[in-house]
Amino acid sequence: MKRNEQASLPAMGVITGDIMGSREADAGRWMPALTAGLSKWGQAGADWAIYRGDSFTLAVPAGQILLAALQLKAALIGSGGVNVRMGLGLGSLTFRAPEVTQSQGSAFERSGEAFDALQRKTLKLMTGDAEWDADWEVVLAFAMRMADHWTEAEASAMEVALTHPEWTQGEWAEALSKSQSTVSATLKRACLDEFTALLRLFAQRIAS
């Protein structure tokens, strides 16, 4: 985001997304997965909303927007059996309404613009800084080449690992009702270490 904006206004992250192939998919699977995934990040209405059947908006702190996006993707692939498209916007919050869909600020505007510009991509970030956006366009394109092809087992394991990074691998295995060796191999295929490094880098760059 622009440096003067970052200094003068609170940094907000907004995700605008929709479910891919929702009409053909089982809403009895993906809707509970979407609702549960969004609920991890705040209260319905104030922080997130589902509208037009398969579209949603989520407002989170700027430094956590990529984590929220990856958790949602993992939840929807793993538990919902569907993929998701998301436009991410970083910027200001100039008006906080009781309903997140009525809130205003550059973060909301950029999220909508990023979503509209997705084309064949499943994730796009806009911050108001063209150079910053161009750098992350490349990084996120590589990341989505992996995430978009997670199996349901890989996505389920990633959701648990991303949601509970403080847990041991044994605790992840228990939550997934799998052996520790199976979970370890699954997370290696899903590139947990690489995504963890990416999230750490993203948070550092936002804070700098």
C-alpha positions in Angstrom: 0.0 0.0 0.0 1.1 3.6 -0.4 3.5 4.6 2.3 1.7 7.8 3.3 -1.6 5.9 3.6 0.1 3.2 5.7 1.4 5.8 8.1 -1.9 7.7 8.6 -4.6 5.1 8.5 -5.1 1.6 10.0 -3.9 -1.2 7.7 -6.8 -3.4 6.7 -7.0 -6.5 4.6 -10.2 -7.4 2.7 -10.9 -10.6 0.8 -13.6 -10.8 -1.9 -14.2 -14.3 -3.2 -16.5 -16.8 -4.7 -16.8 -20.6 -5.0 -15.7 -22.1 -8.3 -18.3 -24.4 -9.9 -20.7 -23.9 -7.0 -23.8 -24.8 -9.1 -22.5 -28.3 -9.8 -20.9 -28.8 -6.4 -22.6 -30.1 -3.2 -23.6 -27.0 -1.2 -24.2 -29.3 1.7 -20.4 -29.7 1.8 -19.0 -26.4 0.8 -21.3 -24.0 2.6 -20.5 -25.4 6.1 -16.8 -25.4 5.1 -17.0 -21.8 4.0 -19.0 -20.7 7.0 -16.6 -22.4 9.4 -13.6 -21.0 7.7 -14.9 -17.4 7.8 -16.0 -17.8 11.4 -12.4 -18.3 12.5 -11.7 -14.7 11.5 -14.5 -12.9 13.2 -18.2 -12.4 13.6 -20.8 -12.8 10.8 -22.0 -9.5 9.5 -19.4 -7.3 11.2 -16.3 -9.1 9.8 -17.6 -11.3 7.1 -20.6 -12.0 4.9 -21.9 -14.5 2.4 -24.0 -13.1 -0.4 -25.5 -14.0 -3.8 -25.3 -17.6 -2.7 -21.6 -18.3 -3.3 -19.8 -15.0 -2.9 -18.2 -13.6 0.3 -16.3 -10.8 1.9 -13.9 -11.0 4.8 -12.1 -8.2 6.6 -8.9 -9.0 8.5 -5.7 -7.3 9.7 -3.5 -6.6 6.8 -0.7 -8.8 7.9 -2.9 -11.8 8.2 -4.7 -11.6 4.9 -2.6 -14.2 3.0 -3.0 -16.6 6.0 -6.7 -16.2 5.9 -6.9 -16.8 2.2 -4.8 -20.0 2.4 -6.9 -21.3 5.3 -10.1 -20.7 3.4 -8.7 -22.4 0.3 -7.6 -25.4 2.3 -10.9 -25.6 4.1 -12.9 -25.4 0.9 -10.8 -27.9 -1.0 -10.4 -30.3 1.9 -13.9 -30.2 3.5 -16.0 -28.6 0.8 -14.6 -30.4 -2.3 -14.4 -27.1 -4.2 -11.8 -24.4 -5.1 -12.2 -20.7 -4.5 -11.2 -17.5 -6.3 -10.2 -14.5 -4.2 -9.2 -10.9 -4.7 -7.1 -9.5 -1.8 -7.0 -5.8 -1.1 -4.7 -3.9 1.4 -5.4 -0.3 2.4 -7.4 1.9 4.7 -10.6 1.6 6.5 -12.3 5.0 6.4 -15.8 3.9 7.6 -16.6 0.8 9.7 -20.3 -0.1 9.3 -22.2 -2.7 11.4 -22.2 -4.8 8.2 -18.9 -5.5 6.5 -20.4 -5.2 3.1 -21.3 -1.5 3.9 -17.8 -0.6 5.2 -15.7 1.8 3.1 -12.0 2.3 2.4 -9.3 1.6 -0.1 -8.9 -1.9 1.2 -12.4 -2.7 0.1 -12.0 -1.0 -3.2 -8.8 -2.8 -4.0 -10.2 -6.2 -3.0 -13.1 -5.7 -5.5 -10.7 -4.5 -8.2 -8.4 -7.5 -7.6 -11.3 -9.9 -7.8 -12.5 -8.3 -11.1 -9.0 -8.7 -12.5 -8.6 -12.4 -11.7 -9.3 -13.7 -15.2 -8.0 -17.3 -15.0 -6.1 -16.8 -11.8 -7.5 -17.9 -8.4 -5.7 -15.3 -6.2 -4.7 -11.7 -6.8 -3.4 -9.0 -4.5 -3.7 -5.2 -4.8 -2.1 -2.7 -2.5 -1.9 0.6 -4.3 1.8 0.1 -4.9 2.3 -1.1 -8.5 5.9 -2.3 -7.9 4.9 -4.2 -4.8 1.9 -5.7 -6.5 4.0 -6.8 -9.5 6.5 -8.6 -7.3 3.8 -10.5 -5.4 1.9 -11.3 -8.6 4.9 -13.6 -9.5 5.2 -15.1 -6.0 1.5 -15.8 -5.6 1.3 -17.3 -9.1 3.8 -19.9 -8.1 2.1 -20.5 -4.8 -1.3 -21.1 -6.4 0.3 -23.6 -8.9 0.6 -25.8 -5.8 -2.4 -24.8 -3.7 -4.9 -25.1 -6.6 -3.8 -28.8 -7.0 -4.0 -29.9 -3.4 -5.9 -33.1 -3.0 -8.7 -33.1 -0.4 -6.3 -35.0 2.0 -3.5 -32.5 1.5 -5.9 -29.5 1.9 -7.4 -30.9 5.1 -3.9 -31.4 6.6 -2.9 -27.9 5.5 -6.0 -26.4 7.1 -5.1 -28.0 10.4 -1.5 -27.1 10.2 -2.1 -23.5 9.2 -4.8 -23.0 11.9 -2.8 -24.6 14.7 0.9 -23.9 13.9 1.7 -24.3 17.6 0.6 -27.9 17.7 3.0 -30.8 17.3 2.8 -33.1 14.3 1.4 -35.7 16.6 -1.5 -33.4 17.5 -2.1 -32.6 13.9 -2.3 -36.4 13.2 -4.7 -36.9 16.1 -7.0 -34.1 14.8 -7.0 -35.7 11.3 -7.4 -39.3 12.6 -4.3 -40.3 10.7 -0.9 -41.7 11.6 1.9 -39.2 12.2 3.9 -40.6 9.3 1.0 -40.2 6.9 0.4 -36.6 8.0 4.1 -35.9 7.6 4.2 -37.2 4.1 0.9 -35.4 3.2 2.2 -32.1 4.4 5.5 -32.5 2.6 3.6 -33.0 -0.7 1.4 -30.0 0.1 4.6 -27.9 0.7 3.8 -26.8 4.2 7.4 -25.6 4.9 7.4 -23.5 1.8 4.0 -21.9 2.5 5.0 -21.3 6.1 8.1 -19.4 4.8 5.9 -17.5 2.4 3.5 -16.4 5.1 6.5 -15.3 7.3 7.9 -13.3 4.5 4.6 -11.7 3.7 4.0 -10.6 7.4 7.5 -9.2 7.5 7.1 -7.2 4.3 3.8 -5.8 5.5 5.3 -4.7 8.8 8.4 -3.1 7.3 
